[in-house]
Amino acid sequence: MTENITQRLARAHASIRERVGASCEIAVQLGSGLGHLADLVTDPVIVPYGEIDGFPVSTAPGHAGQLVIGDLFGVRSVVMQGRLHLYEGWQPRDIALAVYLLNRLGADTLVVTNAAGGLNQDYAAGDVMLVDDHLNFTGESPLIGPNDDAIGLRFPDQSRLYDPALRELALSAAARAGVELRRGIYCGIKGPELETSAERHFFRMAGGDAVGMSTVMEVIAANHIGMRVLGLSAVANGATGGPDQQVDTVETVAAGAAISGRKIEAMLRELFPTFRSHKS
């Protein structure tokens, strides 16, 4: 008999719960070029994905593929240093499993970061975008198939995927940190190929401000299980599809994301201490 998601979750959790220790409050998923934020966790417990029973292992360049558990900016956190992508061949429910495990470790808030291309011509490499909402262009969902009502509703509402209160806290934290925070819509695609110029024009006309190959599966899963979500995009490159469009490489994307990453770090230092007093 095929193992269902609840059984997979129980097995994954059982394999590491003794190592994790105290319950976590916040979960953080780090996108491309943002892995250095895991180095800021104090007194870390490091659990490679390969040591979690039945857990997928990240194969994307620059993704370490490990959980880092400890104090981040004074808050007990579990950090995914390296995420899972559809383009690696993982199924949507493999990606959802990771989010469900973060919740099982105690986290009721998910901060999801990503590296993205700027569809909005006002954006520049090195900017940070607060995700107000997303467009799912992957054609996939982690909720397809049998539903476990113990995890979440069969037909969950998605009108407030990105928690409004957390977004307000993020804006205030960015202001205190001196970080200009863009606001916009994230377009999620499957990848791994980058978008054509025509696709970039289409995504922009559809209302997108940034485009990337992650995030939407995780956020759908987090909403399904009742976690609050804050999304931050590191604008790593311009992706307007215009006549001056530059050829993108992994190296240029990583360089742009690193600039954004320093801004995200400064903002999260201000933000994390405010989470505890603003739980809904």
KEMARNU-111701 format. One record per residue (C-alpha): x, y, z; residue in three letters. Coordinates in Angstrom, 2 decimals. Layout:
<rs>
R xx yy zz aa
R X Y Z ALA
...
</rs>
This chain:
<rs>
R xx yy zz aa
R 0.00 0.00 0.00 MET
R 1.28 3.47 -0.92 THR
R 2.23 5.56 2.10 GLU
R 0.09 8.70 2.51 ASN
R 1.34 12.16 3.45 ILE
R 0.34 11.78 7.10 THR
R 2.31 8.56 7.44 GLN
R 5.32 10.11 5.70 ARG
R 5.14 13.11 8.04 LEU
R 4.97 10.93 11.16 ALA
R 7.97 8.91 9.99 ARG
R 10.05 12.02 9.16 ALA
R 9.23 13.66 12.47 HIS
R 9.96 10.56 14.52 ALA
R 13.42 10.27 12.96 SER
R 14.60 13.69 14.22 ILE
R 12.38 14.87 17.10 ARG
R 14.90 13.86 19.78 GLU
R 17.61 15.87 18.04 ARG
R 15.57 19.03 17.63 VAL
R 14.96 19.72 21.30 GLY
R 12.71 22.61 22.29 ALA
R 9.77 23.53 20.10 SER
R 10.41 26.10 17.36 CYS
R 8.36 29.26 16.89 GLU
R 9.32 30.38 13.41 ILE
R 10.31 28.49 10.26 ALA
R 12.44 30.09 7.56 VAL
R 12.99 28.81 4.03 GLN
R 16.06 30.22 2.33 LEU
R 16.17 30.70 -1.42 GLY
R 19.10 30.84 -3.83 SER
R 21.87 33.16 -2.66 GLY
R 20.35 33.51 0.81 LEU
R 21.82 30.45 2.52 GLY
R 24.22 32.58 4.59 HIS
R 21.33 33.57 6.87 LEU
R 21.48 30.07 8.39 ALA
R 25.00 30.89 9.60 ASP
R 23.48 33.46 11.96 LEU
R 21.65 30.79 14.00 VAL
R 23.24 30.49 17.45 THR
R 23.90 27.14 19.14 ASP
R 22.70 25.36 16.00 PRO
R 21.57 21.77 15.68 VAL
R 22.19 20.76 12.07 ILE
R 20.19 17.95 10.47 VAL
R 21.04 17.09 6.83 PRO
R 17.97 16.25 4.79 TYR
R 19.45 12.84 4.02 GLY
R 19.20 11.96 7.73 GLU
R 15.45 12.64 7.87 ILE
R 13.53 9.45 7.19 ASP
R 11.81 9.64 3.79 GLY
R 12.71 13.30 3.26 PHE
R 13.68 14.61 -0.19 PRO
R 17.25 15.86 -0.66 VAL
R 17.86 19.20 -2.35 SER
R 19.98 19.08 -5.51 THR
R 19.85 22.75 -6.54 ALA
R 23.20 24.60 -6.83 PRO
R 24.07 26.52 -3.67 GLY
R 21.42 24.81 -1.53 HIS
R 23.10 23.07 1.39 ALA
R 20.17 20.74 2.03 GLY
R 19.89 20.81 5.80 GLN
R 17.75 21.98 8.70 LEU
R 19.43 24.41 11.06 VAL
R 17.66 24.67 14.43 ILE
R 18.47 27.23 17.12 GLY
R 18.02 30.90 18.00 ASP
R 17.76 33.34 15.10 LEU
R 17.64 36.98 16.13 PHE
R 16.52 35.89 19.58 GLY
R 13.69 33.58 18.47 VAL
R 13.72 29.77 18.48 ARG
R 13.68 28.93 14.77 SER
R 14.04 26.11 12.28 VAL
R 15.74 27.15 9.05 VAL
R 15.63 25.24 5.78 MET
R 19.04 25.94 4.28 GLN
R 18.18 24.77 0.82 GLY
R 14.73 24.15 -0.57 ARG
R 13.07 21.69 -2.91 LEU
R 11.94 22.59 -6.42 HIS
R 9.60 21.05 -8.96 LEU
R 12.34 21.30 -11.59 TYR
R 14.48 18.87 -9.61 GLU
R 11.84 16.24 -10.27 GLY
R 10.20 16.39 -6.84 TRP
R 6.45 16.09 -6.65 GLN
R 4.35 18.87 -5.09 PRO
R 3.61 16.68 -2.07 ARG
R 7.33 16.18 -1.48 ASP
R 7.62 19.94 -1.15 ILE
R 4.53 20.08 1.08 ALA
R 6.05 17.41 3.34 LEU
R 8.86 19.80 4.21 ALA
R 6.41 22.51 5.27 VAL
R 4.28 20.11 7.27 TYR
R 7.42 18.95 9.09 LEU
R 8.37 22.54 9.96 LEU
R 4.92 22.93 11.49 ASN
R 5.22 19.63 13.35 ARG
R 8.43 20.99 14.91 LEU
R 6.32 23.75 16.46 GLY
R 6.53 26.61 13.96 ALA
R 3.25 28.41 13.33 ASP
R 4.84 31.14 11.19 THR
R 6.71 30.62 7.92 LEU
R 9.07 33.20 6.45 VAL
R 9.69 32.16 2.87 VAL
R 12.42 33.81 0.82 THR
R 13.36 33.38 -2.81 ASN
R 15.55 34.76 -5.56 ALA
R 13.43 36.21 -8.35 ALA
R 13.65 38.10 -11.61 GLY
R 12.20 41.59 -11.66 GLY
R 9.34 41.80 -14.16 LEU
R 8.55 45.31 -12.97 ASN
R 10.79 47.76 -14.83 GLN
R 11.04 49.90 -11.69 ASP
R 12.87 47.07 -9.90 TYR
R 16.65 46.68 -9.93 ALA
R 18.93 43.81 -9.00 ALA
R 19.51 43.97 -5.26 GLY
R 15.99 45.16 -4.40 ASP
R 13.76 43.32 -1.92 VAL
R 10.08 42.73 -2.65 MET
R 7.46 42.05 -0.01 LEU
R 5.15 39.45 -1.55 VAL
R 1.54 40.64 -1.37 ASP
R 0.18 37.68 -3.33 ASP
R 1.20 35.17 -5.99 HIS
R 0.20 33.79 -9.37 LEU
R 0.67 30.05 -9.76 ASN
R 1.85 29.32 -13.29 PHE
R 3.28 25.89 -12.46 THR
R 0.09 23.98 -13.25 GLY
R 0.67 22.05 -10.00 GLU
R -0.71 21.94 -6.46 SER
R 0.48 20.00 -3.39 PRO
R -3.17 19.44 -2.42 LEU
R -4.10 17.27 -5.41 ILE
R -5.04 13.77 -4.28 GLY
R -6.60 12.45 -1.08 PRO
R -6.96 15.05 1.67 ASN
R -6.24 14.46 5.34 ASP
R -8.66 16.60 7.33 ASP
R -6.27 16.42 10.29 ALA
R -3.82 18.52 8.26 ILE
R -6.22 20.95 6.62 GLY
R -9.41 21.59 4.70 LEU
R -10.15 19.94 1.38 ARG
R -10.86 23.35 -0.19 PHE
R -8.80 25.93 1.74 PRO
R -9.38 29.63 1.10 ASP
R -6.40 31.44 -0.43 GLN
R -7.59 35.04 -0.36 SER
R -5.08 35.91 2.40 ARG
R -2.16 33.60 1.70 LEU
R 0.38 36.19 2.83 TYR
R -0.67 37.34 6.30 ASP
R -1.70 41.06 6.28 PRO
R -0.53 41.65 9.85 ALA
R 2.89 40.15 9.14 LEU
R 3.23 42.33 6.06 ARG
R 2.59 45.43 8.15 GLU
R 5.20 44.29 10.68 LEU
R 7.65 43.71 7.83 ALA
R 7.11 47.21 6.44 LEU
R 7.75 48.73 9.86 SER
R 10.85 46.56 10.39 ALA
R 12.23 47.53 6.97 ALA
R 11.76 51.20 7.78 ALA
R 13.64 50.82 11.07 ARG
R 16.44 48.98 9.25 ALA
R 16.64 51.61 6.51 GLY
R 15.66 49.09 3.83 VAL
R 13.47 50.17 0.91 GLU
R 10.89 47.42 0.56 LEU
R 9.09 46.97 -2.74 ARG
R 5.61 45.42 -2.73 ARG
R 4.28 43.19 -5.48 GLY
R 2.98 39.94 -6.92 ILE
R 5.22 36.90 -7.29 TYR
R 4.76 34.63 -10.33 CYS
R 5.72 31.02 -9.72 GLY
R 6.86 28.87 -12.66 ILE
R 8.20 25.33 -12.83 LYS
R 11.57 25.91 -14.55 GLY
R 14.42 25.10 -14.77 PRO
R 14.71 27.12 -17.98 GLU
R 14.42 30.86 -17.56 LEU
R 11.46 32.60 -19.11 GLU
R 11.26 33.73 -22.74 THR
R 10.89 37.45 -23.38 SER
R 7.30 36.84 -24.50 ALA
R 6.55 34.98 -21.26 GLU
R 8.00 37.82 -19.23 ARG
R 5.78 40.29 -21.06 HIS
R 2.79 38.03 -20.42 PHE
R 3.52 37.61 -16.72 PHE
R 3.85 41.37 -16.36 ARG
R 0.55 41.97 -18.15 MET
R -1.06 39.38 -15.86 ALA
R -0.06 41.51 -12.87 GLY
R 3.26 39.98 -11.85 GLY
R 6.13 42.02 -10.46 ASP
R 8.69 39.23 -9.96 ALA
R 9.10 35.69 -11.25 VAL
R 10.80 32.62 -9.82 GLY
R 10.81 28.82 -9.60 MET
R 9.79 28.24 -6.00 SER
R 7.58 29.44 -3.14 THR
R 4.05 28.77 -4.39 VAL
R 3.99 25.07 -3.45 MET
R 5.33 25.84 0.04 GLU
R 2.90 28.69 0.65 VAL
R -0.11 26.64 -0.46 ILE
R 0.97 23.88 1.92 ALA
R 1.57 26.34 4.78 ALA
R -1.87 27.86 4.29 ASN
R -3.37 24.35 4.19 HIS
R -1.95 23.49 7.61 ILE
R -2.79 26.86 9.15 GLY
R 0.58 28.61 9.26 MET
R 0.94 32.37 8.91 ARG
R 3.17 33.27 5.95 VAL
R 5.48 36.17 5.14 LEU
R 7.10 36.20 1.69 GLY
R 10.24 38.09 0.66 LEU
R 11.75 38.08 -2.81 SER
R 15.37 38.95 -3.44 ALA
R 15.28 40.64 -6.84 VAL
R 18.37 39.06 -8.35 ALA
R 18.13 40.23 -11.95 ASN
R 16.04 42.27 -14.34 GLY
R 13.48 40.18 -16.23 ALA
R 11.46 42.69 -18.21 THR
R 12.00 40.96 -21.57 GLY
R 12.75 44.33 -23.16 GLY
R 15.29 45.11 -25.89 PRO
R 18.01 45.75 -23.30 ASP
R 17.44 42.40 -21.55 GLN
R 20.75 40.89 -20.42 GLN
R 21.59 37.19 -20.62 VAL
R 21.09 35.66 -17.19 ASP
R 23.40 33.11 -15.57 THR
R 23.39 31.30 -12.24 VAL
R 26.36 33.44 -11.20 GLU
R 24.68 36.79 -11.94 THR
R 21.49 35.70 -10.17 VAL
R 23.48 34.62 -7.10 ALA
R 25.35 37.95 -7.05 ALA
R 22.13 39.96 -7.20 GLY
R 20.50 37.79 -4.53 ALA
R 23.49 38.31 -2.24 ALA
R 22.96 42.08 -2.30 ILE
R 19.28 41.61 -1.48 SER
R 20.21 39.07 1.17 GLY
R 22.11 41.63 3.21 ARG
R 19.05 43.86 3.20 LYS
R 16.79 40.96 4.19 ILE
R 19.13 40.14 7.06 GLU
R 18.96 43.71 8.37 ALA
R 15.18 43.70 8.12 MET
R 14.74 40.32 9.84 LEU
R 16.91 41.49 12.77 ARG
R 14.27 44.14 13.40 GLU
R 11.31 41.92 12.56 LEU
R 11.82 38.71 14.53 PHE
R 11.51 40.19 18.04 PRO
R 8.09 41.62 17.07 THR
R 6.57 38.28 15.99 PHE
R 5.87 36.96 19.47 ARG
R 3.70 39.89 20.57 SER
R 1.63 39.97 17.36 HIS
R 0.38 36.41 17.09 LYS
R -3.23 36.20 15.98 SER
</rs>
